[in-house]
Amino acid sequence: MNTPPKIKVAIVTGAGSGIGRAVAIGLLEDGYAVVVAGRRAEPLNETVSQSRADGARALVVPADVTNPASVRALFDATRDTFGRLDLLFNNAGVSAPGVPLDDLTVDQWRSVIDVNLTGAFLCTQQAFRLMKDQQPRGGRIINNGSISAHAPRPNSAPYTASKHAITGLTKSTSLDGRRFDIACGQIDIGNARTELTARYAKGTLQANGETAVEPLLDLAHVVRAVVYMASLPLDANVQFLTVMATKMPFVGRG
């Protein structure tokens, strides 16, 4: 009989700020052991210090999700410290400057695809390798998609393309993970209140060329959604979940 582990173990990428930080704290406070991953140690340590949970359940691992060796080291550290992995939250992401498509450089395009898509793939691949071989077998992967996985904002080609691709990765991961008891779902978030979205409250470019103020969503709602998705037994899965500010200009966009 496969008895569930007493403490579930999660990796959160991009955990040094924004959604990643909030979700890492939420998982810690929900009783998870959490591997807090990101490029720089200082903001990761700040994430852990902001939690009211036992710091012994947190492991800070600076990692570059675009670097295969760095990603392997992240998952090796997780296995060596906690013995298993129950949840991967693929959250690390960046965007390119909001300039016309024909003004984007190839390097700007590649930097977004490398982090948002290739980084998620590399982490998913390592999660598969760990989850397939552990006992009890299996685990869950939650990909941070975006409202842009459905409809773009102006001047967002690299980000929008990467998030559409994340939807394909989510579906393939969900399919390929079935026989190994690995579930995969995606959360698409609209206008969560972070440092990056603060400008929306002052006005941002719309599809019709106008600038408009947009409402923001409290991060606590995003955290609850991710924790709910993670809480399900492996024979149940939220394949796609959208959580957004009710009055943001998304429905009807595009």
N, C-alpha and C positions, 0 to 999 in steps of 0.2 A: 504493500500500500504506500502510495506517495503522500507522505504527510507534509503539509505546507510548512515552510520554515517559520520559526517564531518571530523573527525580525526580517522584513523584506528589505532588499537592497536596491537602491536606485542610483543611476548616473544621470546628472543633468548637465548638459553642455550649455555654454554661454551663460553660466550661472553667476557671473560677476556683476550683472546689472539687469534692470528691467524685468521682463517676464521670467527669465531664467532664475534670477535671484528670488523673486516672489515664490515661484514654484518650488525651488529647493528648500526655502524656509518652510513652506506649507507641508512638504513631504516630511521634513524633519519633525515638525510639530504634530504630524499624524503618526509618528512612530517609526518611520523608515530610517535605516542607515542610508546616508546620502553621500555620494561621491560628487563633489562640487568641482566642475571642470570649466576651464576657460584659459585664455592666453596668459593672464597675469595673476600672480599669487595674491597681491595686495587686495584687489576687489573681491576675490574669492574668500579670503579670510574675513573681510568685512561682511560678506553674506552670512557666514557662519556666526559671527559675533552678534548679528541682528536677530538670530533665532533664540527663542526661549527654551529650546530643546537641549538635551544633553549633548555637549560638544563632542563627546567620545563617539557618537554615532555619525560624525561628519569627517570626511577625508577630503582634503584640498589637493587637487592634482592639476597643476598648470599643464595645459595641452593645446596643441594646434590641430584642429580637426582636419586641416588640409594636408597634414603630413602623416602618411601611413605608419611610420615608426612611432610617432608621438601618440597616435590613436592606439596602437598595440600596447604601448607602455601604460596608457590610461586603463585599459581593460585588464592588463596584467596586474596592475596595482589594486584594482577592485577585487580580482580573484584572490590575490595574495593576502589582502587585508580582511575581506569579509567572506570569502569562500564561494560566492555565487553572485548572480545578478538577476533580479526579478523585474526591473523596469529600466528602460532607457527612454529619456525624454530628449529627443533630437531637437534642440532649440537654437543652437548657435546660428546666427544669421547676420548679414550685413546688406547694405543697399549701396547703389551707385549715386553719384550726383544727379539731381533731377534736371537733366539737360535734354534737349532734343535728341532723338535716337541717332541721327546722323552725326552728332557731335561727340558721342561716346567713343572712348578709346577701346581698343581690344583688351588692354590691361584692365580697364574698369569692368568690362564685361566678364573677363575671366576671374577676377577677384570675387565677384558675387557668386558666380557658378561654383567656384572652388569651395567656398565656405558653405553656401546654402544647400547645394546639391551633392557635390562630391564628398563634403564633410559628413553629411547625413548618411551617405552610402557607406563610407569607411566605418563609421560607428555602427551602423546596422550589421555590416559584415562581421565585425568583431563580436557584437552581441550574439549573433547567430552561433558563432563558434563556441562561445561560452555557454549559452543557454541550452544548446543541443547536448552537451556533455555533462551537465551538472545533474545532481539528484536532490530534490525532484526536478525532472526535466522541464524545460520551457521557460517562458517569461513573456513580458509585454513590451512593445515598442510604441511610443506615441510620438508622432511627428508634428512639429509646429508648422502648420501650413500658413494660411493667411486668407483674408478676404480676397487678396490678389490672386489666389488660386482659382478664383471664379471670374473676376473682372478687374481690369487694370486701372490704375490711376494714370494720369498723363505723365509722360516722361519717365516711365518705370520699366522699360523693356527687360533689363537683366533680372531685376527682382521678380517681376511678374512671371517671366519665363522659368525662373528657378522654382517658384512656388507651384506653377502648373506641373512641373516635373516632379515635385515632391508628391503630388497626388498620384502620379504613376508609380513612384517608388513605394508609396503606402500600399497601393493595390497589389503590386508584385510581392512585396514583403508579406502581406497578409496571406496571399495565395501560397507562396513558397514556404511559409512558416507553419502551415497547418499540420503537416505530418510530424513536426517536432514540438507541437504544443506551444508555438510562439504566435501570439496574437499581435496584430498591428492596427492602430487606428490613427486618425489625424484630427487635430483641433485647428479650426480656422477662426482666427481672432480678428475682430474689427475694432480699431481705435481704443485699445487698452491704454490706460493712462501711464505712460512711461516718459523718460527723458526725451526719447525720440519722437513721441507723438504730441508733446506739449505745444508744438507750433500749430497744431490743428485748431486749438482753442482760440488762436489769434487770426486764423484764416489760411486756407490752403487752396491751391489751384484745382478747379473742377474740370470735368470733361468738356463743358461748354465754353471754357476759357475764362469763366468768372472766378473770383476768389471768394470763398465762403467759410464761415466759422463752422466747425464740426464738433458735435458732442463727444465726450470721452467716457470710457467704461472703467469702473473701479477694478483694479487688479485683483481684488479679493474674489471677484466672480470668476475670473480666469483660473485662479488657484483651485477653487472649489470644483470647477469643471474637470481639471486635470486629475485631481485627487479622486473624483468619482470614477473617471475612466480607468484609473489605475486600480481601483478597489474591486473591480469585477473579477470573478473567478475566470480562469482561462478558457472555460467553455462558453463564455459570453464576451461580446466585444462591441464597443461603440466604434463603428467603422469611420464615420465622419460626424463631427460636431461643430456647429458654428455658434460662437458667442460674440455678441457685438453690442455696441451702443444702439439702442432701439431706433433713435432718430438720425443715425448717420446716413449719408447719401450713398447707400449700397444697393438696396433693392431698386431696380430701375436703372442702375448705372450701366452704361454700355449698351 
